């Protein structure tokens, strides 16, 4: 009986060690995900990207960030309780020329939840280029579902969600036919891949 108890205790310790080892490994994998820093006139936002779930979208976003495309662009559409969209326009309302559109990866299992980052697109599913948005609420209606192409989530804000909240709280108006445009320019002064 004592031997069985000792064997059971030893087995329990081995299982606990194995679980601890596995969870440590998954944490290490998470830390290997690329991070992009957005320095804005409202503060700094750090985004963790998910290349395993959204490889095409992450590669696209990293390409734009690495080449300096986002530097000097603005958050041009902000809506409290919904999202902050940026990555396509300069402060004077000029839309920047982009690379080719990418394939929609909205069925990757990631949801448009508070703090996640997704690609903006037109009504055409495979039309996303450079523009992205930060969800400042749980926006289930943006998720992929039968009859709904959805919007592809590819990352999450890990630092600076307070900055995103400050961005959506600003006063807005319209510019060149675009509504919900901040009256005060909210500029991404620099976007880069964290080393």
C-alpha positions as CSV (number, residue, x, y, z in Angstrom):
1,X,0.0,0.0,0.0
2,X,2.8,2.4,0.9
3,X,4.6,1.5,-2.3
4,X,1.5,2.3,-4.3
5,X,1.1,5.6,-2.6
6,X,4.7,6.5,-3.3
7,X,4.4,5.4,-6.9
8,X,1.2,7.5,-7.3
9,X,2.9,10.5,-5.7
10,X,6.0,10.1,-7.9
11,X,3.7,9.8,-11.0
12,X,1.8,12.9,-9.9
13,X,5.1,14.9,-9.6
14,X,6.2,13.7,-13.0
15,X,2.9,14.8,-14.6
16,X,3.1,18.2,-12.8
17,X,6.7,18.6,-14.1
18,X,5.6,17.7,-17.6
19,X,2.7,20.1,-17.5
20,X,4.9,22.9,-16.1
21,X,7.4,22.2,-18.9
22,X,4.8,22.3,-21.6
23,X,3.3,25.5,-20.3
24,X,6.8,27.0,-20.2
25,X,7.4,25.9,-23.8
26,X,4.1,27.5,-25.0
27,X,5.0,30.7,-23.2
28,X,8.4,30.7,-25.0
29,X,6.6,30.1,-28.4
30,X,4.3,33.1,-27.6
31,X,7.3,35.3,-26.9
32,X,8.7,34.4,-30.3
33,X,5.7,36.0,-32.1
34,X,6.8,39.2,-33.8
35,X,5.8,42.5,-32.1
36,X,5.2,45.8,-33.9
37,X,5.5,49.1,-32.1
38,X,3.3,52.0,-33.1
39,X,4.6,55.3,-31.8
40,X,1.7,57.8,-32.0
41,X,1.0,61.4,-31.0
42,X,-1.3,59.9,-28.3
43,X,1.3,57.4,-27.0
44,X,2.8,54.0,-27.8
45,X,1.0,50.9,-28.8
46,X,2.6,47.4,-28.9
47,X,1.0,44.7,-31.0
48,X,1.8,41.0,-30.8
49,X,1.2,39.3,-34.2
50,X,0.0,35.7,-34.8
51,X,1.8,34.3,-37.8
52,X,0.6,30.7,-37.2
53,X,-3.0,31.7,-37.5
54,X,-2.7,34.5,-40.1
55,X,0.5,34.0,-42.0
56,X,-0.4,36.0,-45.1
57,X,-1.8,38.9,-43.1
58,X,1.1,39.0,-40.6
59,X,3.7,39.0,-43.5
60,X,1.8,41.8,-45.2
61,X,1.6,43.9,-42.0
62,X,5.3,43.3,-41.2
63,X,6.2,44.3,-44.8
64,X,4.4,47.7,-44.5
65,X,5.9,48.3,-41.0
66,X,9.5,47.3,-42.1
67,X,9.5,49.6,-45.1
68,X,8.3,52.6,-43.1
69,X,4.9,52.8,-44.9
70,X,3.0,53.6,-41.7
71,X,5.3,56.4,-40.6
72,X,3.4,59.7,-40.9
73,X,0.0,58.1,-41.5
74,X,-3.0,58.9,-39.3
75,X,-5.9,57.1,-37.5
76,X,-8.5,58.4,-39.9
77,X,-11.6,56.6,-38.6
78,X,-12.3,56.3,-34.9
79,X,-15.6,55.3,-33.2
80,X,-16.0,55.0,-29.4
81,X,-17.2,51.5,-28.4
82,X,-16.2,50.1,-31.8
83,X,-12.7,50.6,-33.2
84,X,-9.8,52.9,-34.3
85,X,-8.7,52.5,-38.0
86,X,-5.5,53.7,-39.5
87,X,-2.6,52.9,-41.9
88,X,-3.8,54.4,-45.1
89,X,-4.0,58.2,-45.1
90,X,-1.6,61.1,-44.4
91,X,-2.9,64.0,-42.3
92,X,-3.9,66.1,-45.4
93,X,-6.3,63.3,-46.4
94,X,-4.2,61.8,-49.1
95,X,-4.6,58.0,-49.5
96,X,-1.2,56.3,-49.9
97,X,-0.4,54.0,-52.7
98,X,-0.3,50.4,-51.5
99,X,0.9,46.9,-52.5
100,X,-1.5,44.4,-54.0
101,X,-4.4,43.2,-51.9
102,X,-4.1,40.0,-49.8
103,X,-6.2,36.9,-49.3
104,X,-8.7,37.2,-46.5
105,X,-7.8,35.0,-43.5
106,X,-10.9,35.7,-41.3
107,X,-11.6,32.0,-40.8
108,X,-8.4,31.5,-38.7
109,X,-10.2,31.1,-35.4
110,X,-9.2,34.5,-34.0
111,X,-12.1,36.7,-33.0
112,X,-12.7,40.5,-33.2
113,X,-12.5,40.9,-29.4
114,X,-11.5,43.9,-27.3
115,X,-7.8,44.6,-27.9
116,X,-7.4,42.6,-31.1
117,X,-6.1,44.0,-34.4
118,X,-7.7,43.2,-37.7
119,X,-7.3,44.2,-41.3
120,X,-9.7,46.7,-42.9
121,X,-11.1,45.9,-46.3
122,X,-13.8,46.9,-48.8
123,X,-16.9,44.8,-49.5
124,X,-14.7,42.5,-51.6
125,X,-13.3,39.8,-49.2
126,X,-9.7,39.7,-50.7
127,X,-9.2,43.4,-50.8
128,X,-7.2,44.3,-47.6
129,X,-3.9,46.2,-48.2
130,X,-2.4,48.4,-45.5
131,X,-5.3,49.6,-43.4
132,X,-5.9,48.0,-40.0
133,X,-8.1,48.6,-37.0
134,X,-7.9,48.1,-33.3
135,X,-11.1,46.7,-31.7
136,X,-12.0,48.7,-28.6
137,X,-15.0,46.4,-27.9
138,X,-16.0,42.8,-28.6
139,X,-17.2,43.1,-32.2
140,X,-18.7,39.7,-32.8
141,X,-20.5,40.9,-36.0
142,X,-17.1,41.3,-37.6
143,X,-16.2,37.6,-37.1
144,X,-16.2,35.0,-39.9
145,X,-19.5,33.0,-39.9
146,X,-21.8,31.4,-42.4
147,X,-22.9,34.1,-44.8
148,X,-20.4,36.6,-43.3
149,X,-16.9,36.8,-44.7
150,X,-15.7,38.7,-41.6
151,X,-12.5,40.6,-40.9
152,X,-9.2,38.9,-40.4
153,X,-7.7,39.3,-36.9
154,X,-3.9,38.9,-36.9
155,X,-2.7,40.4,-33.6
156,X,-3.5,41.8,-30.2
157,X,-2.5,45.0,-28.4
158,X,-0.3,43.8,-25.5
159,X,0.7,47.3,-24.3
160,X,-1.0,50.7,-24.8
161,X,-4.7,49.8,-24.9
162,X,-5.2,53.0,-22.9
163,X,-3.7,54.8,-25.9
164,X,-6.3,53.2,-28.2
165,X,-9.0,54.2,-25.8
166,X,-7.7,57.8,-25.8
167,X,-7.7,57.7,-29.7
168,X,-11.3,56.7,-30.0
169,X,-12.4,59.3,-27.4
170,X,-11.3,62.3,-29.6
171,X,-13.7,64.7,-31.3
172,X,-14.4,63.7,-34.9
173,X,-15.7,65.3,-38.1
174,X,-15.5,64.6,-41.8
175,X,-12.7,65.1,-44.3
176,X,-13.1,64.6,-48.1
177,X,-16.2,62.5,-47.6
178,X,-14.7,60.4,-44.9
179,X,-16.7,60.5,-41.7
180,X,-15.5,59.8,-38.1
181,X,-12.2,61.5,-39.0
182,X,-10.5,63.0,-35.9
183,X,-10.4,66.8,-35.8
184,X,-7.0,66.6,-34.1
185,X,-4.5,64.7,-36.3
186,X,-3.5,61.4,-34.5
187,X,-0.3,60.5,-36.3
188,X,1.6,57.3,-36.3
189,X,5.0,58.9,-36.1
190,X,6.9,55.7,-36.3
191,X,6.0,52.0,-36.8
192,X,8.7,49.3,-36.5
193,X,9.3,45.7,-35.7
194,X,10.5,45.2,-32.1
195,X,13.9,43.6,-31.9
